[in-house]
Amino acid sequence: MARIDTLANFLTDVATAIKAKTGKTDPIIPANFDTEIESIEASGSGDEELVASYISSIDGSLGANCTKLPDGLTAIGANAFRELTNLKLNYLPDTIESVGAYAFGQDATMQLSKLPDALKTVGEYAFFNCSGIAADSLPEGITKIDKAAFYGCANFTASNIPNGLTTITENSFAHSGVTFSIIPETVTTIENYAFIFCPSITSLTILSPSITIGQDICNSCTNLERVVIPNVTTVPSIGISPFFNTKIGQEGCYIYVPDDLVDAFKAKTYWKDYADSIKPISELPAE
């Protein structure tokens, strides 16, 4: 049916197919495709190819005036809205399972109060500098968040890291408003700069029994005052300056580790930079 060699051709073909099915002659704009397709399906004259080509994924922009995407959408392709800096989207269907790389990058006007419930994977730079994302949680089904996916999302205040996540990738939440306090035991790697410049993080408990930690993970998390690592059996490797420009090292602001590993932590490269702030877990104040 549709020749998807360019976005313009694809959208024109979808509009033409809708007109052919409905008999309409007035212009049909992309923002209304979902309503028109629903009316076709409701009439019993559905075009499976048309619906599949439009509903299953979007590989290009629907236009800056589009405020919502169609219910039933399962994927947003890479670069889909990358060039739109004034997108008016305020809703993503809960059926969306994946958002591709750079899908919404650099959009400062899109307003989202929540992320799709079905979301499982988020591509690199997918929401880069999208300050209009004001969601307060990550969907529990997420298993993969690529590099810098939520970088610069200053109003993104998520407090949870889903249990299915195994890697917190480089810069994935840098310069954002996240309020994470618990890293679940499923996470085995925290890559470089994962939480750099996240001022809303005040404490961090890493539950993993074995973990690799990159450099500058909490650099300039200016309100971070406590790190708790209770379950490791050996001292995890860590990169340079993980807690630079935080409150760690100030009075009452410590890193708590298993009692039998205190000396090993204090001797380990880059951990030893915080030797005076490393305390046994038995001294952790009760909350």
C-alpha positions in Angstrom: 0.0 0.0 0.0 2.1 2.9 1.3 5.5 3.7 -0.1 7.4 4.7 3.1 10.4 6.1 1.3 9.9 9.5 2.9 7.8 10.7 5.7 5.8 13.0 3.5 4.9 10.2 1.1 3.9 7.9 4.0 1.6 10.4 5.6 0.1 11.3 2.2 -0.6 7.6 1.5 -2.2 7.1 4.9 -4.5 10.1 4.3 -5.3 8.8 0.8 -6.2 5.4 2.1 -8.4 6.8 4.8 -10.3 8.9 2.2 -10.7 5.9 0.0 -12.3 3.9 2.9 -14.5 6.7 4.1 -15.4 8.5 0.9 -14.4 11.8 2.5 -13.0 14.6 0.3 -11.9 17.1 3.0 -8.3 17.3 4.0 -7.3 14.8 6.7 -4.4 15.9 8.9 -2.0 13.5 10.7 -3.2 14.6 14.1 -6.6 13.1 13.3 -5.4 9.8 11.8 -6.2 7.9 15.0 -9.9 9.1 15.1 -10.3 8.4 11.4 -8.8 4.9 11.7 -11.1 4.1 14.7 -14.1 5.2 12.7 -13.1 2.8 9.9 -12.7 -0.1 12.3 -16.0 0.7 14.0 -17.7 0.6 10.6 -16.4 -2.9 10.0 -14.5 -1.9 6.9 -11.1 -1.9 8.5 -8.0 -1.9 6.4 -5.5 -4.1 8.2 -2.5 -2.9 6.2 -3.4 0.7 6.9 -3.9 0.1 10.6 -0.8 -1.9 10.9 1.4 0.6 9.0 0.2 3.4 11.2 -0.5 1.8 14.6 2.4 -0.6 15.0 5.2 2.1 14.8 5.9 5.6 14.0 9.2 6.4 12.2 8.7 10.1 11.7 7.0 13.2 13.0 3.2 13.6 12.9 3.5 17.4 13.1 4.0 19.9 15.8 0.3 20.4 16.4 -0.3 16.8 17.3 -1.3 16.6 21.0 -1.6 12.9 21.4 -0.7 9.7 19.7 -3.3 7.0 18.9 -4.2 4.4 21.5 -2.9 1.0 20.5 0.5 2.3 19.4 3.3 0.0 20.6 6.5 1.7 19.4 7.9 5.1 18.6 10.8 4.8 16.2 14.2 6.3 16.3 14.3 10.1 15.5 10.5 10.1 15.3 10.1 13.7 16.6 13.8 14.7 16.9 13.5 17.8 14.7 10.4 19.2 16.4 11.3 21.6 19.2 7.8 22.9 19.8 5.9 19.6 20.0 2.5 19.9 21.8 2.2 16.2 22.8 0.8 15.8 26.3 0.0 12.1 26.2 1.7 8.9 25.2 -0.6 5.8 25.0 -0.1 3.2 27.8 0.4 0.6 25.1 3.8 1.9 24.0 6.5 -0.6 24.7 9.5 1.0 23.2 10.8 4.5 22.5 13.6 4.7 20.0 16.9 6.6 20.1 16.6 10.4 19.8 12.8 10.0 19.5 12.0 13.3 21.3 15.4 14.8 21.8 15.7 18.5 22.5 12.0 19.1 22.9 11.4 21.6 25.7 7.6 22.1 25.3 6.2 18.5 25.3 4.3 18.1 28.5 4.0 14.5 29.9 2.8 13.8 33.5 3.5 10.1 33.1 5.3 7.5 31.0 3.4 4.6 29.3 2.6 1.7 31.6 3.8 -0.9 29.1 7.1 0.8 28.4 10.0 -1.7 28.4 12.9 -0.1 26.5 14.1 3.5 26.1 16.7 4.3 23.4 19.7 6.5 23.8 18.9 10.2 24.1 15.2 9.3 23.7 14.0 12.2 25.9 17.3 14.2 25.9 16.6 17.7 27.4 12.8 17.2 27.4 12.2 19.5 30.4 8.5 19.1 30.0 8.5 15.5 31.3 7.1 15.7 34.8 6.5 12.0 35.5 7.2 10.9 39.1 7.9 7.2 38.4 9.3 4.8 35.9 7.0 2.0 34.7 7.8 -1.2 36.6 8.2 -3.2 33.4 11.2 -1.3 32.1 14.2 -3.6 31.4 16.5 -1.3 29.4 17.3 2.4 29.4 20.1 3.4 27.1 22.7 6.1 27.3 21.5 9.7 28.2 17.9 8.6 27.8 16.6 11.1 30.4 19.6 13.5 30.3 18.5 17.1 31.1 14.9 16.2 32.1 14.9 18.7 35.0 11.3 18.1 36.0 11.4 14.3 35.8 11.2 13.3 39.5 11.1 9.5 39.3 11.8 7.9 42.7 11.9 4.3 41.7 14.3 2.1 39.7 12.4 -1.0 38.4 13.6 -4.4 39.6 14.1 -5.6 36.0 16.8 -3.1 35.2 20.3 -4.6 35.3 22.4 -1.6 34.0 22.1 2.1 34.8 23.7 3.4 31.7 26.1 6.3 31.1 24.4 9.7 31.7 21.0 8.1 31.7 19.6 10.4 34.4 22.2 13.1 34.4 21.1 16.7 35.0 17.6 15.5 35.9 15.2 15.8 38.8 15.1 12.2 39.8 14.9 11.4 43.5 16.2 7.8 43.6 17.2 6.5 47.0 17.2 2.7 46.3 19.2 0.8 43.7 17.6 -2.6 43.5 19.6 -5.8 43.8 19.0 -6.6 40.1 21.3 -3.8 39.0 24.8 -5.1 38.5 26.4 -2.0 36.7 26.1 1.7 37.2 28.0 3.4 34.3 29.9 6.7 34.2 28.0 9.9 35.1 24.7 8.0 35.6 23.4 10.5 38.2 25.8 13.5 37.7 24.2 16.8 38.6 21.0 15.3 40.2 20.5 17.7 43.1 17.3 16.0 44.3 19.1 12.7 45.3 19.8 12.9 49.0 20.6 9.3 49.9 21.5 6.2 47.9 21.2 2.6 49.1 22.8 0.1 46.7 21.3 -3.3 47.4 23.2 -5.4 44.8 25.4 -8.2 46.2 27.9 -7.6 43.4 28.2 -4.4 41.4 30.5 -2.4 39.2 30.4 1.4 39.6 31.7 3.9 37.0 33.3 7.3 37.5 31.5 10.5 38.6 28.2 8.6 39.2 27.0 11.2 41.7 29.3 14.0 40.9 27.6 17.3 41.8 24.6 15.7 43.5 24.9 18.5 45.9 22.4 17.2 48.4 23.7 13.7 48.6 24.6 13.0 52.3 24.5 9.3 52.7 25.5 6.2 50.7 24.7 2.7 52.0 26.1 -0.5 50.5 24.9 -3.3 52.8 25.0 -6.5 50.8 28.4 -6.7 48.9 30.7 -9.6 49.8 33.8 -7.9 48.1 34.6 -4.3 47.6 33.2 -3.2 44.2 35.4 -1.4 41.7 34.5 2.2 41.3 35.7 5.1 39.0 37.3 8.4 39.9 35.4 11.1 41.8 32.1 9.2 42.4 31.0 11.6 45.1 32.8 14.8 44.2 30.8 18.0 45.1 28.3 16.2 47.4 27.9 16.3 51.1 29.8 13.1 51.7 32.7 14.1 53.9 30.9 16.7 55.8 29.8 16.2 59.4 27.3 13.3 59.7 27.5 12.5 56.0 29.0 9.0 55.5 29.3 5.9 53.3 28.1 2.8 55.2 29.5 -0.6 54.2 29.6 -4.1 55.7 31.6 -4.1 59.0 34.1 -6.8 57.8 34.9 -4.8 54.6 35.5 -1.3 56.2 39.3 -1.6 56.0 39.2 -3.1 52.5 37.0 -0.2 51.3 39.4 2.3 52.8 42.3 0.8 50.9 40.6 0.3 47.5 41.4 2.7 44.7 39.1 5.7 44.6 37.2 4.4 47.6 40.2 5.4 49.7 39.6 9.0 48.7 36.7 8.9 51.1 38.4 6.8 53.8 37.5 9.2 56.6 33.8 9.0 55.6 33.6 5.2 55.4 31.7 3.7 58.4 30.6 0.2 59.4 27.0 -0.6 58.6 26.5 -1.3 62.3 26.8 2.4 63.0 24.1 3.3 60.5 21.5 5.5 62.4 18.1 4.0 62.7 15.4 5.9 60.8 
